Amino acid sequence: MPHRWRRAAVVLVTLVVLALGCTPEGDDTVRIGGDGPAIGGLPATAPMGWNSWNTFGCTITEHTVRAQADALVSSGLAAKGYRYVVVDDCWMAPDRNGRGQLVADPVRFPSGIAALADYVHARGLKFGIYTGAREKTCAQFGGTYPGAAGSGGHEFTDARTFASWGVDFVKDDWCSGDSAHDDQIASFTAMRDAIRSAGRPMVYSINPNSGIAGSVPGAQFDWGGVATMTRATNDVSPVWTTRPAGADATPASGDQGILDIVDAVAPIGARVGGGSFVDMDMLVVGVGNALTPAMQRTQMSMWAMMAAPLMAGNDLATMNTRTRDILANEAIIGIDQDERVHAGAMVADNPEIWSRALGSKGLVVSLTNRADHPRTLKVSLSSLGLAGDSSVSGVDAWTGRRYQANGGELSVPVGVDDTAVLSIQ
C-alpha cells in the first residue's frame, strides 16, 4: 500500500476512535443537582492555582499569601495558567461577629480579606477562600483550631460576604461525623444556590468525604450538578502510596498517596465535563522529601489525563528550579486544559496505560511504570484503535523525544515510578 494511503488509513481509524472511544466507561450513578455546570459564568476547563494547606496549614498569614501570590507571578506559573490563590482553613476568627458574619483572624490577617483579595487581583490573579459545610471547619471539627465558624445555616450570608470581598473560589469541606446523604445534599446545594444568588461567579469546590469514616461520598455519588469540582478521595499525602503491603486496595479512611488516588478515580472519569471536574486533591510537587522527581512527574501526568484541577501546594517563594519546571510543563498543562474537557481512561483495563482524546482529532497516551525497576512499556496500536503503521509515532511531553511505532506497537523506556505521556502523531 502506498505510504500516503497507509497514513490516510491511520487518520481515518483515529478519527473514528476519537469519536467513539478513548473515553471512560459511563457509570450508572445519578448526577445530583441536574444537568449543566453547577455555577455559570466560569471557564469550561479545570481551575489551576495554589492552595495554602499542604505547606502552611493553620499557620497561614496574609503576609504569606501575598508572598505566594507574588511568587506565582515572578516564577512564570501564573502565565502558564496557575491563577487561583486559595486560602484554606484557619484564616477566620474562631467565631462570627455580632451580625453573624465571618471575619478574618485579626492577628494573622490584620488587613482583612477584602484587602488581601485586592492585592491578589492587582497581580492579575483570582482569590479563593475556605469554609466548612457544617457548624465547624475541619480544623475546628478536629480540635486543632478553636471556635465554630462553619457555613452551616449561614450559606447565603457567607456567600454574600465572599462576593463583597471579591472572592472567586470557595472551597467547602464537610467536616462532620454526620454521614446522612440527604444532609450532605441539602448543605452543599444550599451553598451552591447561595453562590448563584450572590451575583459573582465563584468556583465551588466541595469535599463530601472529610470527617466520614469508612466511605467516600465524593466517589460514591456524582455531584456534578452541585459543585464545580468534587473531591473523589481522601486527602493526598506526599507519598507514592499509603496502601499496606500486600493489600489490594487503600483503606477508605485516611490519607492516600499518588498511586492510590489514580486508582480511585479511574472508574469515574465519565463524570468529567465542561465546568464539572473530579478533584484529585492538590498537587504535592515540591512538598516534603518523600517523592522522587519521577513520582512528581507521574502526579502531574495523571492529573492531566483526568482533566483534573491543578492546584499547587508547595511553597512557591522557596521552590527550586526542578519543582518549578515540573509544575510549568507546557505540554502537560496543555493536555489538562484541552478544550475537549474530557477524562482519559485505562487502555484494556491496564492501570499503567491510559489514553485521552484531545480536541477534535488528538490523542495522548500515558505509560506509568509501577514496578521497582526500569522497564520498556509497550502499547499496541490496535488497542488505541489505530492500524498497524510504522509511520505512527508519539512525542513524550516530558522529554520531547519521539518514539516511532514498530511492529504495530509503541515501545517506551520508563524509569521507576515515572510516566511518559505521548502525543500521538
C-alpha positions as CSV (number, residue, x, y, z in Angstrom):
1,M,0.0,0.0,0.0
2,P,1.4,3.4,-0.9
3,H,2.6,5.4,2.1
4,R,0.0,8.2,1.7
5,W,-2.8,5.6,1.8
6,R,-1.4,4.0,4.9
7,R,-1.3,7.4,6.6
8,A,-4.8,8.1,5.4
9,A,-6.0,4.8,6.8
10,V,-4.4,5.6,10.2
11,V,-6.0,9.0,10.3
12,L,-9.4,7.6,9.4
13,V,-9.3,5.0,12.1
14,T,-8.1,7.5,14.6
15,L,-11.0,9.9,13.9
16,V,-13.4,7.1,14.4
17,V,-11.8,6.0,17.6
18,L,-11.8,9.6,19.0
19,A,-15.5,9.9,18.2
20,L,-16.5,6.6,19.7
21,G,-13.7,5.5,22.0
22,C,-10.8,6.6,24.3
23,T,-13.5,7.6,26.8
24,P,-14.2,6.5,30.3
25,E,-17.0,4.0,30.6
26,G,-20.1,5.6,32.0
27,D,-21.2,4.6,35.5
28,D,-24.8,4.3,36.5
29,T,-24.5,7.0,39.2
30,V,-27.3,9.5,39.1
31,R,-26.0,13.1,38.8
32,I,-27.0,15.2,41.7
33,G,-28.2,18.7,41.1
34,G,-29.3,18.4,37.5
35,D,-27.5,18.8,34.1
36,G,-25.1,21.6,33.2
37,P,-22.5,23.3,35.3
38,A,-23.3,23.9,38.9
39,I,-22.1,27.5,38.6
40,G,-22.4,29.5,35.4
41,G,-20.0,32.1,34.0
42,L,-16.8,30.1,34.7
43,P,-14.2,28.7,32.3
44,A,-15.1,25.2,30.9
45,T,-11.6,23.9,31.8
46,A,-10.4,22.9,35.2
47,P,-9.1,25.6,37.7
48,M,-5.4,25.9,38.2
49,G,-3.7,27.7,41.0
50,W,-2.2,27.4,44.5
51,N,-3.7,26.3,47.9
52,S,-2.2,27.1,51.3
53,W,-3.0,24.0,53.3
54,N,-0.3,21.4,52.3
55,T,2.6,23.7,53.3
56,F,1.2,26.2,55.8
57,G,-1.8,24.6,57.4
58,C,-3.2,26.7,60.3
59,T,-0.1,29.0,60.4
60,I,-1.2,30.8,57.2
61,T,-1.0,34.6,57.3
62,E,-1.8,37.4,55.0
63,H,2.0,38.1,54.6
64,T,2.5,34.5,53.4
65,V,-0.4,34.7,51.0
66,R,1.0,37.9,49.5
67,A,4.4,36.3,49.1
68,Q,2.9,33.3,47.4
69,A,0.9,35.5,45.0
70,D,4.0,37.4,44.1
71,A,5.9,34.2,43.6
72,L,3.2,32.8,41.4
73,V,3.7,35.7,39.0
74,S,7.5,36.0,39.3
75,S,8.1,32.3,38.7
76,G,6.1,32.4,35.5
77,L,3.5,29.9,36.8
78,A,0.7,32.5,36.5
79,A,1.5,32.9,32.9
80,K,1.2,29.2,32.5
81,G,-2.4,29.2,33.8
82,Y,-2.0,29.0,37.6
83,R,-4.3,31.8,38.6
84,Y,-6.3,31.0,41.7
85,V,-4.7,31.8,45.1
86,V,-6.8,29.9,47.7
87,V,-6.5,30.4,51.4
88,D,-7.5,27.2,53.1
89,D,-8.7,26.6,56.7
90,C,-7.8,28.8,59.8
91,W,-8.0,32.2,58.1
92,M,-11.1,33.2,60.1
93,A,-11.6,34.3,63.7
94,P,-12.8,31.5,65.8
95,D,-16.4,32.9,65.9
96,R,-18.6,35.2,63.9
97,N,-19.2,38.8,64.7
98,G,-22.3,40.3,66.2
99,R,-24.0,40.4,62.9
100,G,-23.4,36.7,62.3
101,Q,-20.7,37.3,59.6
102,L,-17.4,35.6,59.2
103,V,-14.4,37.8,60.0
104,A,-10.7,37.3,59.5
105,D,-8.4,36.5,62.3
106,P,-7.2,39.9,63.5
107,V,-3.6,38.8,64.3
108,R,-2.7,36.8,61.2
109,F,-4.9,38.8,58.7
110,P,-5.0,42.3,60.2
111,S,-5.8,44.0,56.8
112,G,-8.9,41.8,56.3
113,I,-9.8,39.5,53.5
114,A,-11.1,42.2,51.1
115,A,-7.8,43.9,51.1
116,L,-6.0,40.6,50.6
117,A,-8.3,39.8,47.6
118,D,-7.5,43.2,46.2
119,Y,-3.8,42.5,46.4
120,V,-4.2,39.2,44.6
121,H,-6.4,40.7,41.9
122,A,-3.9,43.5,41.3
123,R,-1.5,40.9,40.1
124,G,-3.9,39.5,37.6
125,L,-4.8,36.6,39.8
126,K,-8.0,35.1,41.3
127,F,-8.7,34.8,45.0
128,G,-10.2,31.8,46.8
129,I,-11.3,31.1,50.4
130,Y,-12.2,28.1,52.6
131,T,-15.3,27.3,54.6
132,G,-16.9,24.3,56.3
133,A,-20.3,23.0,55.3
134,R,-21.5,22.4,58.9
135,E,-21.0,24.3,62.1
136,K,-17.3,23.9,62.1
137,T,-14.4,23.9,59.7
138,C,-12.2,20.8,59.5
139,A,-9.6,22.2,61.9
140,Q,-12.3,23.1,64.3
141,F,-14.0,19.7,64.0
142,G,-10.7,18.0,64.6
143,G,-9.9,20.1,67.7
144,T,-6.8,21.8,66.3
145,Y,-8.4,25.3,65.9
146,P,-10.8,26.9,68.3
147,G,-14.4,28.1,67.7
148,A,-17.2,27.2,65.3
149,A,-17.1,29.2,62.1
150,G,-18.6,26.8,59.5
151,S,-21.2,27.9,57.0
152,G,-23.9,25.5,58.0
153,G,-27.1,27.6,58.3
154,H,-25.2,30.7,57.2
155,E,-24.8,29.9,53.5
156,F,-26.5,32.9,52.0
157,T,-24.9,35.3,54.5
158,D,-21.4,33.8,53.8
159,A,-21.8,33.8,50.0
160,R,-22.8,37.4,50.0
161,T,-19.8,38.2,52.3
162,F,-17.5,36.3,50.0
163,A,-18.8,38.1,46.9
164,S,-18.4,41.5,48.7
165,W,-14.8,40.7,49.4
166,G,-14.1,39.8,45.8
167,V,-13.8,36.0,46.2
168,D,-13.5,33.9,43.0
169,F,-13.3,30.4,44.5
170,V,-15.0,28.8,47.5
171,K,-13.7,25.5,49.0
172,D,-16.4,23.9,51.1
173,D,-15.4,20.9,53.4
174,W,-18.0,18.6,55.0
175,C,-16.1,18.2,58.3
176,S,-18.8,16.4,60.2
177,G,-19.4,12.9,61.5
178,D,-22.9,13.1,60.1
179,S,-22.9,10.8,57.1
180,A,-26.5,11.1,56.1
181,H,-26.6,11.6,52.3
182,D,-29.7,13.8,52.4
183,D,-28.0,16.1,54.8
184,Q,-25.0,16.4,52.6
185,I,-27.1,17.2,49.5
186,A,-29.1,19.8,51.5
187,S,-25.9,21.6,52.8
188,F,-23.9,21.6,49.6
189,T,-26.9,22.6,47.5
190,A,-27.7,25.4,49.8
191,M,-24.2,26.9,49.3
192,R,-24.4,26.3,45.6
193,D,-27.7,28.2,45.5
194,A,-26.2,31.0,47.7
195,I,-23.3,31.4,45.3
196,R,-25.6,31.5,42.4
197,S,-27.6,34.3,44.1
198,A,-24.6,36.3,45.2
199,G,-24.1,37.9,41.8
200,R,-20.4,36.9,41.4
201,P,-19.3,33.7,39.6
202,M,-17.2,31.7,42.1
203,V,-15.7,28.2,41.6
204,Y,-17.5,25.9,44.0
205,S,-15.2,23.2,45.3
206,I,-16.6,20.6,47.7
207,N,-15.2,17.7,49.7
208,P,-18.0,15.4,50.9
209,N,-15.5,13.0,52.4
210,S,-13.9,14.8,55.3
211,G,-15.0,13.6,58.7
212,I,-16.7,10.5,57.4
213,A,-15.1,7.2,58.2
214,G,-15.3,4.1,56.1
215,S,-16.8,5.6,52.9
216,V,-16.1,8.2,50.3
217,P,-19.3,10.0,49.2
218,G,-17.4,12.1,46.7
219,A,-16.7,8.9,44.7
220,Q,-19.9,7.1,45.5
221,F,-22.1,9.9,44.1
222,D,-21.9,12.2,41.1
223,W,-22.1,15.8,42.5
224,G,-21.5,17.4,39.1
225,G,-24.7,19.5,39.2
226,V,-23.9,20.8,42.7
227,A,-20.3,21.7,42.5
228,T,-17.7,22.8,40.0
229,M,-15.2,20.3,41.4
230,T,-15.8,17.4,43.8
231,R,-13.2,15.6,45.8
232,A,-13.3,12.0,45.0
233,T,-10.8,10.8,47.5
234,N,-9.4,11.5,51.0
235,D,-6.6,13.9,51.4
236,V,-3.5,13.4,49.3
237,S,-0.2,12.7,51.1
238,P,3.2,13.5,49.5
239,V,4.0,9.7,49.2
240,W,3.7,7.2,46.4
241,T,1.1,5.0,48.2
242,T,-0.3,4.5,51.7
243,R,-1.6,1.0,50.8
244,P,-0.4,-1.6,53.3
245,A,2.0,-4.1,51.8
246,G,0.1,-7.0,50.3
247,A,-3.3,-5.2,50.4
248,D,-5.4,-5.0,47.2
249,A,-6.7,-1.5,48.0
250,T,-6.1,1.5,50.1
251,P,-8.4,1.8,53.2
252,A,-11.4,4.1,52.6
253,S,-10.3,6.3,55.5
254,G,-7.0,8.1,55.9
255,D,-4.6,9.9,53.6
256,Q,-3.8,8.5,50.2
257,G,-0.7,8.5,48.0
258,I,-0.5,9.5,44.3
259,L,-0.9,5.9,43.1
260,D,-3.9,5.3,45.4
261,I,-5.7,8.4,44.1
262,V,-5.1,7.5,40.4
263,D,-6.7,4.1,41.0
264,A,-9.6,5.6,43.0
265,V,-10.7,8.0,40.2
266,A,-10.2,5.6,37.3
267,P,-13.8,4.3,37.3
268,I,-15.5,7.7,37.5
269,G,-13.9,9.7,34.7
270,A,-17.2,9.8,32.8
271,R,-18.4,12.5,35.3
272,V,-15.9,15.0,33.9
273,G,-17.1,17.6,31.5
274,G,-17.1,21.4,30.9
275,G,-17.4,23.1,34.3
276,S,-17.6,19.8,36.2
277,F,-14.4,18.1,37.5
278,V,-13.3,15.2,39.6
279,D,-11.0,16.7,42.2
280,M,-8.0,14.5,42.9
281,D,-6.8,16.9,45.6
282,M,-3.8,19.2,45.5
283,L,-0.5,18.7,43.8
284,V,2.2,17.6,46.1
285,V,5.0,18.5,43.7
286,G,7.7,20.1,45.8
287,V,6.1,19.2,49.1
288,G,8.3,17.3,51.6
289,N,11.2,15.0,50.6
290,A,9.5,11.6,50.1
291,L,8.6,12.0,46.4
292,T,11.2,11.4,43.7
293,P,11.1,13.7,40.6
294,A,9.6,10.7,38.7
295,M,6.7,10.4,41.2
296,Q,6.0,14.1,40.9
297,R,6.0,13.9,37.1
298,T,3.6,11.0,37.4
299,Q,1.2,13.1,39.6
300,M,1.2,15.9,37.1
301,S,0.8,13.5,34.2
302,M,-2.2,11.6,35.6
303,W,-4.0,14.6,36.9
304,A,-3.7,16.0,33.4
305,M,-5.0,12.7,31.9
306,M,-8.1,13.2,34.2
307,A,-8.5,16.8,33.1
308,A,-8.4,17.5,36.9
309,P,-7.8,20.8,38.7
310,L,-4.1,21.6,39.1
311,M,-3.7,23.3,42.5
312,A,-0.1,23.5,43.6
313,G,0.5,23.1,47.4
314,N,4.2,23.8,47.8
315,D,6.0,27.0,49.0
316,L,6.2,28.9,45.8
317,A,8.6,31.5,47.2
318,T,11.3,29.0,48.0
319,M,10.8,26.3,45.4
320,N,13.8,25.1,43.4
321,T,14.1,25.1,39.6
322,R,13.2,21.4,39.3
323,T,9.9,21.9,41.1
324,R,9.1,24.9,39.0
325,D,9.9,23.1,35.8
326,I,7.6,20.1,36.7
327,L,4.7,22.5,37.5
328,A,5.3,24.6,34.4
329,N,5.5,21.9,31.8
330,E,3.5,23.4,28.9
331,A,2.7,20.1,27.2
332,I,1.2,18.6,30.3
333,I,-0.7,21.8,31.1
334,G,-2.0,21.8,27.5
335,I,-3.3,18.3,28.0
336,D,-5.0,19.2,31.2
337,Q,-6.6,22.3,29.8
338,D,-7.5,20.9,26.4
339,E,-10.8,22.3,25.0
340,R,-12.3,18.9,24.9
341,V,-12.9,18.7,28.6
342,H,-12.8,15.0,28.9
343,A,-11.1,12.5,31.2
344,G,-8.9,9.7,30.0
345,A,-9.3,6.0,30.7
346,M,-7.3,2.9,31.1
347,V,-6.4,1.0,27.9
348,A,-7.5,-2.6,28.0
349,D,-8.0,-2.3,31.8
350,N,-4.3,-1.8,32.3
351,P,-3.7,0.7,35.1
352,E,-0.3,1.5,33.7
353,I,-1.6,2.6,30.3
354,W,-4.2,5.3,29.8
355,S,-5.4,7.2,26.7
356,R,-7.2,10.5,26.4
357,A,-8.8,12.2,23.3
358,L,-7.9,15.8,22.7
359,G,-9.6,18.5,20.7
360,S,-11.3,17.3,17.5
361,K,-8.6,14.7,16.5
362,G,-5.9,14.5,19.0
363,L,-4.8,11.5,21.2
364,V,-2.4,11.2,24.1
365,V,-1.3,8.0,25.8
366,S,0.3,7.8,29.3
367,L,2.6,4.9,30.3
368,T,3.4,4.6,34.1
369,N,6.0,2.2,35.4
370,R,4.7,0.8,38.6
371,A,7.5,-1.7,39.0
372,D,10.6,-1.3,41.2
373,H,12.9,-1.4,38.2
374,P,13.2,0.4,34.9
375,R,11.2,-1.2,32.1
376,T,10.2,-0.7,28.5
377,L,6.4,-0.3,28.4
378,K,4.5,-1.1,25.2
379,V,1.1,-0.3,23.9
380,S,-0.3,-1.8,20.7
381,L,-1.7,0.4,18.0
382,S,-4.7,-1.8,17.8
383,S,-5.6,-1.2,21.4
384,L,-5.7,2.5,20.6
385,G,-7.9,1.9,17.6
386,L,-5.0,2.6,15.1
387,A,-3.9,0.4,12.2
388,G,-0.5,-1.2,12.3
389,D,1.5,1.5,10.6
390,S,5.2,2.3,11.1
391,S,4.5,6.0,10.3
392,V,2.7,6.4,13.7
393,S,4.8,8.0,16.4
394,G,4.5,9.6,19.8
395,V,6.3,12.6,21.3
396,D,6.9,12.5,25.1
397,A,5.6,15.6,26.9
398,W,8.4,15.4,29.4
399,T,11.5,14.8,27.2
400,G,10.4,15.9,23.8
401,R,11.7,12.6,22.4
402,R,9.9,11.0,19.5
403,Y,9.1,7.2,19.6
404,Q,8.4,5.5,16.3
405,A,5.9,2.7,16.2
406,N,7.4,-0.6,15.1
407,G,5.7,-3.9,14.6
408,G,2.3,-2.5,15.4
409,E,3.2,-1.1,18.8
410,L,4.9,1.8,20.6
411,S,7.7,1.0,23.0
412,V,9.0,3.5,25.6
413,P,11.6,3.0,28.3
414,V,10.2,4.3,31.5
415,G,12.0,4.7,34.8
416,V,10.8,3.6,38.2
417,D,7.6,5.3,39.2
418,D,7.8,7.6,36.2
419,T,5.3,8.3,33.4
420,A,5.8,9.0,29.8
421,V,3.0,11.0,28.1
422,L,2.9,10.5,24.3
423,S,1.2,12.8,21.9
424,I,0.3,10.6,19.0
425,Q,1.5,12.0,15.7
